[in-house]
Amino acid sequence: MSRDAERFSEVGRGPLSRWSAVVYWALVIEGLVVLTSLPGLVLLLVLDRSPGNAPFFALAAVPLGPSLAGAVFAWRQWTATPSGDRDLAPARHYLRGYRLNWRDVLLWWVPTLVLLAVLGINAAGGGPFALVAVLLCVAVLAWAGNALVLSSVFSFRTRDVARLAAYYLAAKPGPGLGVVALVVIGVGIAVLATDWLLLLLLSVLVLLLVRNAGPVIADATEKFTA
């Protein structure tokens, strides 16, 4: 790369340049998330919101796991890089994160979706187990948020990701509660506005997830990496 091209690829130091770069990153990552999970997203948007469709929702959400992992990886590169050294190549970071993490993420993402589908059906069915199912769904979603960040940022084995995601629910409860808050925000957007708006805000929500997971990432880096 020439020096002129290299300078063009870097984010300027002024406030306007930095904010423009954030918007650019968000738009590119959003487009890549939609592109890499398009068949599942289309199915998610057209399915009727009935408990009986829970297995189909789970099936449709399978491609979304690796896509979100790519987004987490890219936004982590952004947040971990000093503002003066950031570049304008979000697609490169996203595709690298997707390539490195898709298999590791699917190993726990698919069983998690199956579990959430079963719990969702039980929660919608009413009865004494409904409240327990709802609480278990909340715990599983908080765990999954930790697992998504850990498996996207680090090269841990699947069983280590599962254990650490559960460990940080107790050791660092703040990020877990933050995940639940983001899920509530996402559900609120889908219910009160439209599913399309939630889809358009996925990249921003992933950035908030990465920011929220800062204590988990810092602690895992210190304790569990060389």
N, C-alpha and C positions, 0 to 999 in steps of 0.2 A: 504494500500500500504506500502510495506517495505521501509526502508530508501534508500536502494540501488535502488529500482525501482523508488522512488521519485526523486533521484538525476538524474537518467537516463532520466526522463521525463522533466527535466529542461534544458533550453538552456545554454550552456557554456558561459563564459564571454569573450572569445577571439573573435577577428574579424572574423576568419574563422568559428567558431561555430555559430556566429550570422548570417552570410550570408548563411550558410548551412541551418539554421533553417528557414530563409525567403524563400529559394527555396523549402524546404520541405512543408511549409505551402501553398505556391502558388500551388504546384503540387497537394496536397491533396484537397484543396478547388476547384481547377479547375476540378479535377475528380468528385467531388461531385456535382458541378453545372451541368456538362454534364450528370451525371447519373440521377439526379432528374428532369431534363428537356429534357431527351433524345428524346421522341416521337416528341415534338415540334421542337427541334433542327434539327432532320432529315428532317422534313417537310420544315423548313426554308432553309435548304441547297439545297433541290432539286427543290424548286419552282422557276419558271421563273420570272425574275425581270420585270414584266409588271404591269402597274397600275391596271389592272383588277384583279390581284391576291392580292390586298391590304387586302381584308377581310380574305383571307387565311393566309397571313402573321400575321395579328392580332390574328387569332385563334391559330396559331402555337406558338406565343409568350406568350400565357397565362401561361404555366407552368414555363416560365423563371422568372416571377415576384417573386414567393416564393423562387426560387433558388437563385436569386440575393440577396434577403433579408437575406437568410442564410449566404451568402458570406459577406455581409456588416456587419452582426452581428459578425461573426468570426474575420474579419479584425479589427473591432472596439475593440474587446477584445485584439488583438495583439497590436494595437497602444496605447491603454489606459493603458497597463501594462508596468511597468518599465522593461528595457531590462534584468536585472538580475533575474526577477521573471517570465519571459515568459516560457511557457511549450511547449511540442511537441505533443499536442493533438488537432490539428485543427478540426478534424472530430467531436469531442465532442462539440466544440463551434458551428460549422456549424449546426449540427443536432438540437442543442438546439434552435438556432436562427430560423431555418426553422420551427420547431414545434411551437414556440411561435408566429411567425409572419405571417404564410402562409395565414391565413384567413383575417387578417387585411389588408395585402397587396393586396389581390385579390379584396377587396371591392372598391379600387380606381384604381387598375391596369387594370381591364377589361374595365371599362368605358373609361379610358385614351387610351387604344388600339383602341377602337371603334372610338373615336374622331380622333386619328392620322390616321386611315384608311380613314375616310371621307375626312380629310384635304389632305392626300396624293393623293387621286383620283382627288380632285379639283386642286391641284397644278400641277399634270401631265396633266390635261386637257387643260392648257393654258387659255388665256383670261384674263380679267382685275382682276379676283379674284385670279389668280395663285400666284401673289406676296404676296397678303394678306394671302393666305393659307400657303405659305412657312414661313412667319414671325410668324404666329400662331403656326405652327409646332415647330419652334425654341423655342417659349415661353412655349409651353406645355412640351417639352423635358426638359427644364431647371426646370420647376415646378416639373416634375416627378422625376428628380434627387434629389431635396430637399425632396420630399415626400418619396422616397425610403429610404433615410437615416433616416428621422424622424420616420417613421413607423417601421424601423428595430431596431433602438437604443432605442426608447422610447415607452411607453405604452399609447399613446394618442388615443383618439377616432378618427374615420375616418374623421369626419367633422373638427376636430381640426388639423389633419394632413394636410387637404386640405387648411385650412386657413393659417396655419403657413408656409406651402410651398410657398404660394403666398406672404405672408408677407416678407419672407426672400429674395424673388426676388428683392424687393426694399430696405429692411433694410440691407441686406448683398449681394449685386449684384455680388461680386467676385466669390463665389461658384457657382452661377447660370451660370455665363460666363464660369467657369471651366467645368461645365457639358456639355455645348455646345461644348467646345473645345474637350472634350473626345469623344463626338458623332462624331464630324468631323474627329477625328483621327480614330475612329472605321470604319466610312464609307470609309475613304481613304484607310485603310488596306484592306477592303473587295473589293473595286473597283480596286485598283492598284496591289494588291497581290492576295489574295484568301480568301473566306469565312472561310476556314479551319484555316488559320492563325489567323483571328479574334477570332474564337472559342477558339483556344489555348491560347489566350492572355486575355480571359475574367477575370480570377482571378486577373491578374495584373491591368487591367483597374478598377476593383472594389476597389482594394487597393488605386489606385490614386483617385478614387471617395471619399473614406473615408478620405484620407488625405486632399483633396480639401474641404471637408465639415467641417473641424475642427472648423472654426468660427461659423458656424450654430449650431453645436453640443454644443459648449461651451456656446453660448448665450442662447440656449433653455434650457440647464441644469441650468443656473443661474436664468433665468426669469420664467420658466414654470414647474420646478420640485421642490418638497419639499426638 
